[in-house]
Amino acid sequence: MPRNAYQLFDALPRRSAVVFASPHSGRDYARSFLRRSVLDERAIRSSEDAFVDQLFASAPEYGAPLLTAGAPRAFVDLNRSPDELDPALIEGVRRQGHNPRVASGLGVVPRVVSNGRAIYRKKLPMSEAQRRLDLYWRPYHEALQRLLSDAHDAFGQAILIDCHSMPHEAMDGVARSAARRPEIVLGDRFGAAASADIVDQVEAAFAAAGFVVTRNAPFAGAYITQAYGRPSRGQHAIQIEIDRAIYMDERRIVPNRNFEAFRTVLRAVIQDISAIGQDTLPMAAE
């Protein structure tokens, strides 16, 4: 079983209202989990946001904490609501309305990985689903809310940067209608999860580093941005999706030759994002 629900790389002292988090880069695959699966060790990693935690590892250097998942996405999806249980996978779950994520096998306990490949041989007991929620989902979200509350208390606002990666092919449809293929997608649920000014500053940080950025298409944000984005209360949530082909070999799930160069460029972006709002921080936070 995965050993840790999450890892917190804290910034001491914290100098930023920004909290970085990576809910899908967990790669602690328990033997007991792998034994339940019909997939091999590479296939089961296909839904993982591989190496995203490493890409954002410099955040604490700029005064912003980084929270990363321990459990892999195929085991429990931290970017889903705890009630998004799949009746096709979990015994005793009743179908309630139509949820497209659950219907496609991507509930809080996923039934499939990318390209719809089934993970399990048979259904899981409800007790197993609840165990995963209690031991991994809830501790991660409790830690995330603490970080955001601490940021808001110290700096008068909290800015969650929810860090993800996307398959290169995810942008094929967008690329056909764009002058340049987008490399970064920012999701703010069409303005519901973060103020326009903050999203503008995040986009400017990526654009200044030379990246092609688009918003909300094809990824506008899922459970985390919906649950934590409360701009009217000074709590903002922005999802970042990075084209995996920039930094990794998607088929082999290994860093490519551009990995270190990309991480160096991303460091400057992280520094700029961490500085958002610092010119208006109260004296007590300095």
N, C-alpha and C positions, 0 to 999 in steps of 0.2 A: 504494500500500500504506500502511496506517496507520503513522504516523511513530513513535509511542511505544507500548510495551507498557503503560505505566502512568505516572501522575504521583503523586508523593509530596509532600503538603503537610505538612511536618514542624512539630512544636512544639518550639521551642528556648527554654528547656529543657523537656523533657518533665516534666509534673507529674502525669500520670495513668497508671494501668495499662490504660486503655481505648485501643483502636485502632478507629477507624472506617474502613470500607471500602465502596466502591461498585463492584461488579464488572460492573454492567449499564448504566451511564450513559455508556459510551464512545460517541462520535458522530463519529469520524474515519473517514468512509466513503470508501475509496479508489476512484478512477475504475475501476481494473481490476476491483475487486469488483463495482461497480455494472454494469459492462459484462457480467459473467457472469450477472447476475440478470434475471429476467423481470419484476421488480417496479419500480415507480417509486420515487422517492426518499422519498416520504412513506410508502408502504406498507411499505417495508423497515425503517422506523423503528418500526413498531407494537409490536415486542417490546422496544424500548429502555426502560429506566427513565429517561425523559427528565427532566433537571434535578435528579436526586437528588444529584449531586455538588455542585450549587449550594446545595441545601437544607442540606447538612451542612458547608458551607465554613467555618463559624465554629469547628469543632472545635479547630484549633490554638490559638485564642485561649484555650482552657481547658486547654491542656497536653496535648492528645491529637492524635496524627497522623491524617491522612486520606489513604487510598490510593484512587486512582480508576483505572478502566480507560481505556486509550486506544482499543483496538479495540472496535467495537460487538458487541453480543450476537449479532446475525445472522451475524457473521463467525466468531467463536469464542466459545463460552459458557464463561466462567471459573467458573461454578457447576456444572460437570459434571466427572466424572472423565476423565482423558486417555484412558482405554480405552473410553469410551462412544462408539465410532465406529459410524456408521450404515451397514450394508451396502447400504441402498437408495440411498445417496448416494456413498459412498466405494468406489472400485474396489478389489477384492482383499480386502475385509473379509468374514470369515466370520461367519455368524450363530451366536451362542453364548448359548443360553438365551433367556429373555424378559425384556427390560428395557423397562418401559412408557414411559420417557422416550425411549429410542432408537426404539422402535416408532412413537411418535407424531411422530417427526421432530425431536425436541428433544435430540439428542445433543450432544457437545462441539463438533462442527461442525454447526450446525443445518441441517436440510433445509427447514424451514418457518418462517414467522413466525406471529403470532397468527392465530387462526381457521383454522389449517391451510393457509395460502397458501404454495405452493411458491416457493422462492427461485430455483432454478436451472433452466436448460434441460436440462441433462444431468448425468451423474455427474462427480465430481471425482477426479483421480488421488490415490492414497495419498500421493504426495510433497507435494501441496498441503496435505493435512491435517496431515502431520508438520511442514511449514514453519510453519503457524499455531501448532501446539503449541510448537515450539522458539522461535519469535520472540515470541510473545505470552502463551500460557498459562503456560509455565514461568517466565519472568521475573516475571510478576505474583505467582505463588504463592511464588516464592523471596523476593520482597520482603515479602509478607505474613507469611511464617514468621519472617523476620528481625525484623520489627516486634514480633511476639508474643514472640519469644525475648528481645528487648531489654527489653520491658515486664516479663516474668517475672523476668529477672535484676535489674532495678532495683527492682521493687515487690513481688516475691514472688508475683505472680499476673498473668495477662493476661486481658483481657476484650475479645473481638472483637464489635463491633456491625456486622453485615453488612446494609447498607442497600439496600432495594429499594422499588419501587412496584408496585401491582397495579391492574388495570382495575377500574373502579367495579362492573362487572357481576359480578366475582368473588365479591362478598359477597352476591349476591341470595339464595342459599339460606340463608345464615346469618342474614341480615336478617329473613327471615320468622319465625324462631323467637326473635328477640331483641327486647327492649323498645325498644332504640335501635340503629340500624345501626352496626356496628363500623367504625371508621375506621383503626385500627391493628391489625395482627396480629403478635404476637410468636411466633417459632418457635424452640423449644429441643429439638426432636425428643423431645417428651414427657418432658423431664427428663434425657435422655441427654447433651445438649451443654452444659449449664450448671447450676450449682447453683440451687436454688429461691430462695435468699435474693437472689442477684444478679438473677434474672429478676423477682422481686418489686419490687426497687428500680427496674429499668428500667420496669416497668409503672406504678409509682407516679409516676415522672417524667412520663410521658405523661398519666396520669389527673389529676395536679395542674394540667396545662395545659388540662384540659377535654376531652380526647379519650376516645372510647369504645374500649376496648382488649379484644381477645380473644386467646386463645393457641391455636396449633397447628391452627386450623381456619379456612380450608382449606389453610393453608401451615405445615408443621411445620419446614421447613428442608430443604435439599438437600445437595449435595456439600460445600459449604464448612462448614456447621455440623457435618456428619458427620465431616469430615476434621480439623477444628481444635478441635472441642469435646471437651476432655479434663478434665472438672471434677475428677476424682480427682487430677490432676497440677497443679491450679491454673490451668488454661487453659480458659476458658469462651467459648462462641460462641452468639450470639443473632441470629437473623434478624429484621429489621424490615421489614414490608410496610406502605406508606402508600397509602391510597386516592387515586389520581391525580386524581379529580374535585375534590378539595379545592383543588388548586393549579394545575391545567392544563386546557386544552381538549384532550381526548383525541383527538378527530377531527382537529384541525388541528395537534396537537403543538406548542402554544405555551403559555406561562404565561397563566393567567387573571387576572382583576382581584384575586383573593385571594392571589396568589403572595407578594407582599412581606409582607403581614400574617401569612400562614402561616409564612414564613421567620423572622419576628420572634418568633412564639410558639415555634417549634421551637428557636430559639437558647437559650431558657431550659431546654428539655428537654435539649439537648446539654450545657449547663453542669451540670445535675443528674446526668446519666449520667456525665460525665467525673469527677465527684467521688466516684463509688462506690469505696469502699475507702480513701479518702484518710485517714480517721480512724484507720486501722490500719497506715499505711505505716511502714516502718522509717525511722529517722532519716537513713540514708544517702541515701534517695531524696528527701528534702525539699530 
